[in-house]
């Protein structure tokens, strides 16, 4: 595929797009600390609020006496789950079916928000009031070990009143053919005749792997402050102002029956989210509390309260059939996955079954069986950096087959990856072949079998490889607007500023299409604007830029038409011309199609030396709009069964078998996003996912007290993440096949390079034994039989 539908999609020469080191439009605000995130907003006469958090892994509040808390000076309001305001919160005339109350008396994990909200003059008073609550708890059995939770005699941890609440858009739907049993729901998909393929198999390997759970760690903890005010421009009644729920103001407003025009949010800085788009209670409740108290109310999560899952735990048991040449002919994937608490996302569970590594193979016989276990470990709000989480089950199959056959994993991957159009397509994927070839050179790739190479310092050398799709998760439409105002091009947008710099990609495309420089495009952030460059994964950058490219060309046409009209019919002299005669425009008598915009000037195509600066070509204020999206991405059509843009990643490690220490010597990445729009964004995205990959494979893990179900390390000291000195070099090379169909053939990179086992496989290649992540020194020594 390519950008064949959009205007100038096959453009060959670029002046702005692809240019490195162009700063973000608000980078100065970020670098100087001027930027305000939700937790930074403080307003006069503001109250503070906190929600009670459960000290138990699974419990119910039977009764709460708030008398002592009310007697504490400085307490302004106490709200419980039994208040009608809470019972009605979020209900709309269009709500159907049973729904869980916004706040109830059931806590499904330690630290869960439950039962009571206190509003007071400051946070210390809030916390003291919560301690003064007289609470009668019913402590219920819990499940932290999902392997134990799937057993028939395990306690059922999901309360009866939560069992029949339908899930949301991204929760696991019930399987009518395989009803739930105890804590276990089932998700099963079958393609082809798997049993027959195994009966006819030349070779079979079996292996298991564990996907660790690890934390989201939103850099800017969720918070909001809200107040109600009189807005004379909107007539009688109150309007809502809320800060901290960036890009969700309309959905928050809807919770309180407020239309968009009466919901104000001026802040634009959302911070990094890693696809964790779930709103937290601290961002939703402040309007209600402000209405009840008549004053602004602020609620903020602490870092300790921001330890939600970025990925949930999973145990995978794989059986793979393959030929003597290394061609995979059947895959049988049996997984046991943590379903988390009620309302947790299906990403990482059943959501992975429709998009994963197996569909990129020529293998037509695939069975995926999954047990999804209700647990009290925690909640995953939406997606995570490593989506789909099971990708490295395929990476490991390729590595193990290569080991068995004494071949290079790159060779095994090339045999197995299907062609561009389907799993039966035997033609090579140009992007994949180019990534492999470039990767060999980048890494000076010289494959060796497990435990086959020592470094001069005596440590064992290991190496690993994986491939992935560069997906564009295409499901969003975009409402674009551009204005020529006083000779300057403005790009109005509500933002938000999320760390992906998608607005900048749009500004670069506009500059490219209008013959301007990047700095010539004035970005106007305004919450009232419709345009937001946020979509599914990289769709937010590449597809919004495609739509903005269309809008830019509409504006260009308007500018050229206005320039000719004013050249032929010059406006009367203004007061500031001081009677001086104006020279006739050199564009007079020409047609719009004879003109172009180059280097900030409206010029004659045949002779660009003839022209006038844009600001002089027309005095008109022009507005162009475009609503739409590029054609469906190949990813959304095939989910791996059709391929265009791809990437490869590489890792080298050194393992000291005396100490168990693992050092990542370097990562390597060859990525083909189709077309690079903003190199700085792409480089940072790759550095980020490699940082995540290092952390989850060497350091990060949740530690629970099995007896109580309490997390023991939800703090930044005991929960280990890589520090600046731990991060290895990442060698990068970018290819541009223009095979995507968003702006100029871009697909983007999304988070496809984040991985769970690239380092783990390199460790096996070094020492010849498997270590489950995180591969801490004690676990490495234990695997070697030395501990």
GIGI-V212712 format. One record per residue. RES is the residue in one letter. NEAR is the number of other C-alpha atoms within 12 Angstrom. Layout:
res=RES near=NEAR
res=RES near=NEAR
This chain:
res=X near=34
res=X near=32
res=X near=35
res=X near=22
res=X near=23
res=X near=30
res=X near=27
res=X near=26
res=X near=34
res=X near=25
res=X near=22
res=X near=14
res=X near=15
res=X near=25
res=X near=23
res=X near=32
res=X near=37
res=X near=33
res=X near=26
res=X near=21
res=X near=19
res=X near=24
res=X near=24
res=X near=29
res=X near=29
res=X near=28
res=X near=21
res=X near=12
res=X near=17
res=X near=21
res=X near=13
res=X near=10
res=X near=13
res=X near=15
res=X near=24
res=X near=27
res=X near=36
res=X near=35
res=X near=32
res=X near=25
res=X near=30
res=X near=25
res=X near=20
res=X near=15
res=X near=19
res=X near=28
res=X near=39
res=X near=44
res=X near=48
res=X near=45
res=X near=42
res=X near=41
res=X near=33
res=X near=33
res=X near=26
res=X near=34
res=X near=40
res=X near=41
res=X near=35
res=X near=34
res=X near=33
res=X near=21
res=X near=20
res=X near=29
res=X near=24
res=X near=26
res=X near=17
res=X near=19
res=X near=31
res=X near=27
res=X near=19
res=X near=26
res=X near=18
res=X near=24
res=X near=33
res=X near=30
res=X near=37
res=X near=38
res=X near=36
res=X near=34
res=X near=31
res=X near=24
res=X near=22
res=X near=17
res=X near=24
res=X near=30
res=X near=21
res=X near=23
res=X near=31
res=X near=29
res=X near=22
res=X near=17
res=X near=11
res=X near=10
res=X near=13
res=X near=11
res=X near=14
res=X near=15
res=X near=25
res=X near=28
res=X near=25
res=X near=31
res=X near=35
res=X near=36
res=X near=39
res=X near=41
res=X near=41
res=X near=43
res=X near=41
res=X near=40
res=X near=33
res=X near=39
res=X near=37
res=X near=40
res=X near=39
res=X near=42
res=X near=42
res=X near=45
res=X near=45
res=X near=39
res=X near=30
res=X near=24
res=X near=26
res=X near=21
res=X near=27
res=X near=34
res=X near=27
res=X near=26
res=X near=36
res=X near=38
res=X near=26
res=X near=23
res=X near=30
res=X near=19
res=X near=28
res=X near=16
res=X near=24
res=X near=20
res=X near=25
res=X near=26
res=X near=27
res=X near=38
res=X near=43
res=X near=40
res=X near=33
res=X near=34
res=X near=28
res=X near=23
res=X near=34
res=X near=32
res=X near=20
res=X near=15
res=X near=14
res=X near=24
res=X near=27
res=X near=30
res=X near=39
res=X near=39
res=X near=27
res=X near=13
res=X near=18
res=X near=24
res=X near=25
res=X near=18
res=X near=22
res=X near=21
res=X near=22
res=X near=21
res=X near=16
res=X near=23
res=X near=30
res=X near=39
res=X near=29
res=X near=24
res=X near=20
res=X near=11
res=X near=12
res=X near=18
res=X near=17
res=X near=25
res=X near=24
res=X near=27
res=X near=40
res=X near=38
res=X near=37
res=X near=34
res=X near=35
res=X near=32
res=X near=27
res=X near=24
res=X near=24
res=X near=20
res=X near=20
res=X near=27
res=X near=21
res=X near=16
res=X near=28
res=X near=27
res=X near=16
res=X near=16
res=X near=24
res=X near=19
res=X near=25
res=X near=28
res=X near=31
res=X near=25
res=X near=27
res=X near=28
res=X near=35
res=X near=34
res=X near=40
res=X near=37
res=X near=40
res=X near=43
res=X near=46
res=X near=43
res=X near=36
res=X near=34
res=X near=27
res=X near=30
res=X near=33
res=X near=42
res=X near=42
res=X near=49
res=X near=45
res=X near=49
res=X near=35
res=X near=31
res=X near=25
res=X near=17
res=X near=17
res=X near=11
res=X near=12
res=X near=18
res=X near=12
res=X near=11
res=X near=14
res=X near=26
res=X near=30
res=X near=38
res=X near=40
res=X near=49
res=X near=46
res=X near=46
res=X near=48
res=X near=44
res=X near=43
res=X near=34
res=X near=37
res=X near=28
res=X near=22
res=X near=38
res=X near=35
res=X near=24
res=X near=31
res=X near=34
res=X near=25
res=X near=26
res=X near=20
res=X near=27
res=X near=24
res=X near=31
res=X near=36
res=X near=39
res=X near=39
res=X near=33
res=X near=35
res=X near=37
res=X near=39
res=X near=42
res=X near=34
res=X near=27
res=X near=33
res=X near=38
res=X near=35
res=X near=37
res=X near=32
res=X near=33
res=X near=30
res=X near=36
res=X near=36
res=X near=41
res=X near=40
res=X near=40
res=X near=45
res=X near=46
res=X near=47
res=X near=44
res=X near=42
res=X near=36
res=X near=24
res=X near=24
res=X near=29
res=X near=22
res=X near=31
res=X near=36
res=X near=46
res=X near=48
res=X near=46
res=X near=38
res=X near=37
res=X near=24
res=X near=23
res=X near=28
res=X near=36
res=X near=35
res=X near=38
res=X near=44
res=X near=41
res=X near=44
res=X near=50
res=X near=51
res=X near=42
res=X near=38
res=X near=34
res=X near=36
res=X near=30
res=X near=33
res=X near=36
res=X near=41
res=X near=37
res=X near=36
res=X near=26
res=X near=20
res=X near=23
res=X near=39
res=X near=34
res=X near=44
res=X near=40
res=X near=43
res=X near=44
res=X near=40
res=X near=39
res=X near=33
res=X near=42
res=X near=41
res=X near=46
res=X near=49
res=X near=51
res=X near=47
res=X near=41
res=X near=40
res=X near=33
res=X near=41
res=X near=39
res=X near=41
res=X near=42
res=X near=47
res=X near=48
res=X near=38
res=X near=32
res=X near=38
res=X near=35
res=X near=34
res=X near=33
res=X near=37
res=X near=41
res=X near=45
res=X near=40
res=X near=43
res=X near=43
res=X near=37
res=X near=38
res=X near=31
res=X near=32
res=X near=39
res=X near=33
res=X near=39
res=X near=30
res=X near=38
res=X near=38
res=X near=47
res=X near=47
res=X near=49
res=X near=45
res=X near=47
res=X near=49
res=X near=47
res=X near=43
res=X near=43
res=X near=38
res=X near=35
res=X near=36
res=X near=40
res=X near=42
res=X near=43
res=X near=41
res=X near=40
res=X near=47
res=X near=49
res=X near=38
res=X near=40
res=X near=43
res=X near=48
res=X near=41
res=X near=44
res=X near=45
res=X near=44
res=X near=40
res=X near=42
res=X near=37
res=X near=36
res=X near=29
res=X near=24
res=X near=22
res=X near=21
res=X near=25
res=X near=31
res=X near=40
res=X near=36
res=X near=27
res=X near=36
res=X near=40
res=X near=36
res=X near=34
res=X near=41
res=X near=48
res=X near=34
res=X near=30
res=X near=32
res=X near=26
res=X near=28
res=X near=33
res=X near=21
res=X near=22
res=X near=21
res=X near=22
res=X near=28
res=X near=35
res=X near=28
res=X near=40
res=X near=43
res=X near=34
res=X near=29
res=X near=44
res=X near=41
res=X near=24
res=X near=29
res=X near=35
res=X near=26
res=X near=19
res=X near=26
res=X near=30
res=X near=17
res=X near=24
res=X near=23
res=X near=31
res=X near=27
res=X near=32
res=X near=30
res=X near=25
res=X near=22
res=X near=25
res=X near=22
res=X near=18
res=X near=9
res=X near=12
res=X near=14
res=X near=26
res=X near=35
res=X near=39
res=X near=41
res=X near=46
res=X near=48
res=X near=48
res=X near=49
res=X near=48
res=X near=51
res=X near=50
res=X near=47
res=X near=48
res=X near=47
res=X near=39
res=X near=36
res=X near=25
res=X near=31
res=X near=30
res=X near=35
res=X near=31
res=X near=40
res=X near=40
res=X near=43
res=X near=31
res=X near=35
res=X near=23
res=X near=18
res=X near=26
res=X near=32
res=X near=38
res=X near=33
res=X near=47
res=X near=34
res=X near=36
res=X near=35
res=X near=39
res=X near=42
res=X near=37
res=X near=39
res=X near=35
res=X near=43
res=X near=40
res=X near=41
res=X near=45
res=X near=48
res=X near=50
res=X near=50
res=X near=48
res=X near=46
res=X near=48
res=X near=49
res=X near=42
res=X near=41
res=X near=42
res=X near=45
res=X near=32
res=X near=34
res=X near=28
res=X near=37
res=X near=24
res=X near=27
res=X near=35
res=X near=30
res=X near=34
res=X near=29
res=X near=28
res=X near=24
res=X near=33
res=X near=26
res=X near=28
res=X near=29
res=X near=39
res=X near=43
res=X near=45
res=X near=41
res=X near=30
res=X near=31
res=X near=39
res=X near=44
res=X near=45
res=X near=47
res=X near=49
res=X near=56
res=X near=52
res=X near=50
res=X near=60
res=X near=52
res=X near=46
res=X near=52
res=X near=49
res=X near=41
res=X near=38
res=X near=43
res=X near=34
res=X near=30
res=X near=34
res=X near=41
res=X near=27
res=X near=31
res=X near=43
res=X near=39
res=X near=30
res=X near=33
res=X near=45
res=X near=35
res=X near=24
res=X near=27
res=X near=31
res=X near=21
res=X near=17
res=X near=25
res=X near=20
res=X near=15
res=X near=13
res=X near=13
res=X near=8
res=X near=9
res=X near=12
res=X near=9
res=X near=10
res=X near=11
res=X near=12
res=X near=16
res=X near=14
res=X near=19
res=X near=27
res=X near=28
res=X near=39
res=X near=28
res=X near=18
res=X near=26
res=X near=23
res=X near=27
res=X near=21
res=X near=24
res=X near=35
res=X near=39
res=X near=40
res=X near=28
res=X near=24
res=X near=30
res=X near=31
res=X near=41
res=X near=36
res=X near=28
res=X near=21
res=X near=13
res=X near=15
res=X near=21
res=X near=19
res=X near=22
res=X near=33
res=X near=30
res=X near=28
res=X near=32
res=X near=25
res=X near=30
res=X near=39
res=X near=34
res=X near=25
res=X near=26
res=X near=22
res=X near=28
res=X near=27
res=X near=29
res=X near=28
res=X near=27
res=X near=26
res=X near=27
res=X near=35
res=X near=42
res=X near=31
res=X near=28
res=X near=39
res=X near=35
res=X near=41
res=X near=28
res=X near=23
res=X near=26
res=X near=33
res=X near=39
res=X near=31
res=X near=35
res=X near=43
res=X near=49
res=X near=50
res=X near=49
res=X near=47
res=X near=48
res=X near=50
res=X near=52
res=X near=43
res=X near=41
res=X near=37
res=X near=34
res=X near=40
res=X near=28
res=X near=33
res=X near=20
res=X near=20
res=X near=29
res=X near=24
res=X near=40
res=X near=36
res=X near=40
res=X near=30
res=X near=33
res=X near=40
res=X near=42
res=X near=46
res=X near=44
res=X near=50
res=X near=47
res=X near=54
res=X near=44
res=X near=44
res=X near=42
res=X near=49
res=X near=39
res=X near=34
res=X near=26
res=X near=32
res=X near=43
res=X near=30
res=X near=23
res=X near=34
res=X near=39
res=X near=28
res=X near=31
res=X near=32
res=X near=42
res=X near=36
res=X near=39
res=X near=43
res=X near=43
res=X near=39
res=X near=42
res=X near=40
res=X near=40
res=X near=34
res=X near=38
res=X near=35
res=X near=38
res=X near=26
res=X near=25
res=X near=20
res=X near=20
res=X near=15
res=X near=25
res=X near=31
res=X near=28
res=X near=32
res=X near=23
res=X near=22
res=X near=31
res=X near=23
res=X near=22
res=X near=14
res=X near=16
res=X near=27
res=X near=27
res=X near=31
res=X near=24
res=X near=15
res=X near=10
res=X near=11
res=X near=20
res=X near=24
res=X near=27
res=X near=25
res=X near=29
res=X near=28
res=X near=31
res=X near=32
res=X near=37
res=X near=37
res=X near=34
res=X near=34
res=X near=33
res=X near=38
res=X near=47
res=X near=42
res=X near=51
res=X near=54
res=X near=45
res=X near=42
res=X near=51
res=X near=56
res=X near=58
res=X near=48
res=X near=45
res=X near=40
res=X near=48
res=X near=48
res=X near=46
res=X near=48
res=X near=48
res=X near=47
res=X near=49
res=X near=52
res=X near=51
res=X near=44
res=X near=48
res=X near=48
res=X near=40
res=X near=39
res=X near=41
res=X near=36
res=X near=28
res=X near=25
res=X near=31
res=X near=35
res=X near=35
res=X near=38
res=X near=35
res=X near=39
res=X near=30
res=X near=28
res=X near=25
res=X near=28
res=X near=33
res=X near=24
res=X near=20
res=X near=22
res=X near=24
res=X near=16
res=X near=14
res=X near=14
